[in-house]
Amino acid sequence: MVQSAFAFDISAGCTCFLYALSTVNNAILAGNCRRALVIGVDRLSTILDWQDRSTCVLLGDGAGAVIVEGLPSANGNGLLSAHLKSDGKAWDLLYAAYGDREAPTGHADVALKPYYLIMDGNHLFKRAVECLSDISLKTLEYNNIDRDSVKLVVPHQANMRIIRAMVGRMGIPMQKVYTNVDRYGNTSSGSVPIALDEANRKGLLAQGDYVLLVAFGAGLTWGSALVRWSI
């Protein structure tokens, strides 16, 4: 008999992947499933105002995924904890408005959605740096892990200014941070799993390494997770 896996969507802006990772991990711990595929994906090119240079040059399309399994782990590897936050009062820093606009030149095949993103970049930057650094430090404190023990920080690839300011506020050197925003732009909920896969393929991670994941998105939403690498 063929059995189909159940599936559902989570809407939390650029923080979707971490929200989904936490949800799946809790389902495994509760005994509701043993194995899950967690996918982070966004096609932001369809919800951009291509005349707005404050957004259209920053964002990209992308997808990444991980498999999470509830297998016994004597060495304590896997997702150690996830910490999630939201604040609907700050919705107007990044939101979608309705309205028609033209597809980018040379991309007439892009089927634009009937809404597009509006971002208050300056205020969003300050809020993102504060929220990301604070929740990351909270995650390390919760697990009794100091900053020096973190092998790699894999952040949501918002932009380099936010990433540099975040780890600077945390006291973590950029040498411990994996970035690819210079190649793909901000790929929203796809950015963390894409970066995680690239870091693994490049041999930057080994069994038992502490990896800090962190993301910030529309809503506002933000979160972080500490993983002990198990591949």
C-alpha positions as CSV (number, residue, x, y, z in Angstrom):
1,M,0.0,0.0,0.0
2,V,1.3,3.4,-1.0
3,Q,1.4,6.0,1.8
4,S,1.5,9.7,1.2
5,A,3.2,12.1,3.5
6,F,1.1,14.9,4.9
7,A,2.2,18.4,4.0
8,F,1.5,22.0,5.1
9,D,2.8,25.5,4.5
10,I,4.1,27.9,7.1
11,S,3.9,31.7,6.4
12,A,6.5,33.6,8.4
13,G,8.4,35.7,5.9
14,C,12.1,35.1,5.7
15,T,11.9,33.2,9.0
16,C,9.8,30.4,7.4
17,F,12.5,27.8,7.4
18,L,13.3,28.2,11.1
19,Y,9.6,28.1,12.0
20,A,9.2,25.0,9.9
21,L,12.3,23.4,11.3
22,S,11.1,23.9,14.9
23,T,7.6,22.7,14.1
24,V,8.9,19.5,12.5
25,N,11.3,18.8,15.3
26,N,8.5,19.2,17.8
27,A,6.4,16.8,15.8
28,I,9.2,14.2,15.8
29,L,9.7,14.6,19.6
30,A,5.9,14.1,20.1
31,G,6.0,10.9,18.1
32,N,3.8,12.2,15.3
33,C,6.4,11.4,12.6
34,R,9.9,10.0,12.3
35,R,11.3,11.7,9.2
36,A,10.4,15.0,7.5
37,L,11.5,17.1,4.6
38,V,11.7,20.8,5.5
39,I,11.8,23.2,2.5
40,G,12.5,26.9,2.4
41,V,11.5,28.5,-0.9
42,D,10.5,31.9,-2.2
43,R,10.1,33.4,-5.7
44,L,10.4,37.0,-4.8
45,S,10.8,38.2,-8.4
46,T,7.0,37.8,-8.7
47,I,6.2,40.2,-5.8
48,L,8.6,43.0,-6.6
49,D,8.0,46.5,-7.8
50,W,10.8,46.5,-10.5
51,Q,10.8,50.3,-10.5
52,D,11.7,50.4,-6.8
53,R,15.5,50.2,-6.5
54,S,15.3,49.9,-2.7
55,T,13.9,46.4,-3.0
56,C,14.2,44.9,-6.5
57,V,18.1,44.9,-6.5
58,L,18.3,43.2,-3.1
59,L,16.0,40.2,-3.5
60,G,16.3,36.9,-5.4
61,D,14.6,33.6,-6.0
62,G,15.8,30.4,-4.2
63,A,15.0,27.1,-2.5
64,G,16.8,24.8,-0.1
65,A,15.8,21.8,1.9
66,V,16.9,19.5,4.8
67,I,15.8,16.1,6.0
68,V,15.1,15.8,9.7
69,E,15.1,12.4,11.3
70,G,14.1,11.2,14.8
71,L,16.9,8.7,15.1
72,P,18.5,7.9,18.5
73,S,21.7,10.0,19.0
74,A,24.0,8.9,21.8
75,N,26.3,11.9,21.2
76,G,23.5,14.5,21.4
77,N,23.7,15.7,17.7
78,G,20.8,17.3,15.9
79,L,18.6,20.3,16.6
80,L,19.4,21.3,20.2
81,S,16.8,24.2,20.5
82,A,14.9,26.7,18.4
83,H,13.7,30.1,19.6
84,L,11.1,32.0,17.7
85,K,9.6,35.5,18.0
86,S,7.2,37.8,16.3
87,D,5.9,41.4,16.6
88,G,2.8,42.3,14.5
89,K,3.0,46.0,15.7
90,A,6.0,46.5,13.4
91,W,4.2,45.1,10.3
92,D,4.7,48.3,8.4
93,L,8.5,48.0,8.2
94,L,8.1,45.3,5.5
95,Y,4.7,44.4,3.9
96,A,2.9,43.8,0.7
97,A,0.6,46.4,-1.0
98,Y,-1.8,45.8,-3.9
99,G,-1.2,47.4,-7.3
100,D,-0.2,46.7,-10.9
101,R,3.4,47.2,-12.2
102,E,5.4,46.1,-15.1
103,A,7.6,43.0,-15.4
104,P,11.4,43.6,-15.6
105,T,12.9,44.2,-19.0
106,G,13.6,40.9,-20.7
107,H,11.5,38.9,-18.3
108,A,8.0,39.2,-19.7
109,D,7.5,35.5,-18.7
110,V,7.5,36.5,-15.0
111,A,3.9,36.1,-13.8
112,L,3.6,39.0,-11.4
113,K,1.4,38.7,-8.3
114,P,-1.3,41.4,-7.8
115,Y,0.8,42.8,-4.8
116,Y,4.3,43.9,-4.2
117,L,6.8,44.5,-1.4
118,I,7.3,47.8,0.4
119,M,10.2,48.1,2.8
120,D,11.3,50.8,5.3
121,G,15.0,49.9,5.0
122,N,16.5,52.2,7.6
123,H,14.2,51.3,10.5
124,L,14.1,47.6,9.4
125,F,17.9,47.5,9.5
126,K,18.1,48.7,13.1
127,R,15.3,46.4,14.3
128,A,16.8,43.4,12.5
129,V,20.3,43.8,14.0
130,E,18.9,44.1,17.5
131,C,16.5,41.2,17.2
132,L,18.9,38.8,15.5
133,S,21.8,39.4,17.9
134,D,19.6,39.2,21.0
135,I,17.9,36.0,20.1
136,S,21.1,34.4,18.9
137,L,22.8,35.1,22.3
138,K,19.7,33.9,24.1
139,T,19.9,30.6,22.1
140,L,23.6,30.1,23.1
141,E,22.8,30.9,26.7
142,Y,19.9,28.5,26.8
143,N,22.2,25.7,25.6
144,N,25.1,26.8,27.9
145,I,27.4,27.3,24.8
146,D,29.8,30.2,24.6
147,R,30.4,32.1,21.4
148,D,33.9,30.6,20.9
149,S,32.4,27.2,20.7
150,V,30.3,28.0,17.7
151,K,31.9,26.6,14.6
152,L,29.7,28.4,12.0
153,V,27.0,31.0,12.0
154,V,24.6,30.6,9.0
155,P,22.3,33.6,8.9
156,H,19.4,34.5,6.7
157,Q,21.1,36.4,3.8
158,A,19.3,39.7,4.3
159,N,22.3,41.9,3.4
160,M,25.9,42.2,4.4
161,R,25.4,45.3,6.5
162,I,22.9,43.5,8.7
163,I,25.0,40.4,9.0
164,R,28.2,42.3,9.9
165,A,26.4,44.5,12.4
166,M,24.7,41.4,14.0
167,V,27.8,39.4,14.6
168,G,29.7,42.5,15.6
169,R,27.1,43.1,18.3
170,M,27.5,39.4,19.4
171,G,31.3,39.5,19.4
172,I,31.7,36.8,16.7
173,P,34.2,37.3,14.0
174,M,33.1,37.3,10.3
175,Q,35.5,34.4,9.7
176,K,32.9,32.2,11.4
177,V,29.9,33.4,9.3
178,Y,28.9,31.8,6.0
179,T,27.5,34.2,3.4
180,N,26.4,34.0,-0.2
181,V,24.2,37.1,-0.5
182,D,26.8,38.6,-2.9
183,R,25.9,35.9,-5.4
184,Y,22.2,35.3,-5.0
185,G,20.8,38.3,-3.1
186,N,18.3,37.8,-0.4
187,T,16.5,34.5,-1.2
188,S,14.2,34.8,1.8
189,S,13.2,31.5,3.5
190,G,15.5,29.7,1.0
191,S,18.6,31.4,2.1
192,V,19.5,29.5,5.3
193,P,19.1,26.0,3.8
194,I,21.0,27.1,0.7
195,A,23.9,28.5,2.7
196,L,23.9,25.4,5.0
197,D,24.1,23.1,2.0
198,E,27.0,25.1,0.5
199,A,28.9,25.2,3.8
200,N,28.6,21.4,4.1
201,R,29.7,20.8,0.5
202,K,32.7,23.0,1.0
203,G,33.8,20.9,4.0
204,L,33.3,23.7,6.6
205,L,31.3,21.4,8.9
206,A,32.3,18.3,10.8
207,Q,30.5,15.8,13.0
208,G,29.6,17.5,16.4
209,D,30.2,21.1,15.3
210,Y,27.9,23.7,16.8
211,V,26.1,25.6,14.0
212,L,24.0,28.7,14.8
213,L,21.1,29.4,12.4
214,V,19.3,32.8,12.5
215,A,16.7,34.6,10.4
216,F,14.5,37.8,10.4
217,G,11.5,38.4,8.2
218,A,8.2,40.2,7.4
219,G,5.6,40.1,10.1
220,L,7.8,40.9,11.9
221,T,9.2,37.5,12.6
222,W,12.6,36.3,13.7
223,G,14.3,33.3,15.3
224,S,17.4,31.3,15.8
225,A,18.3,27.6,16.3
226,L,21.4,25.8,17.5
227,V,22.3,22.6,15.7
228,R,25.0,20.1,16.5
229,W,26.0,18.8,13.1
230,S,25.3,15.2,12.5
231,I,26.4,14.5,8.9
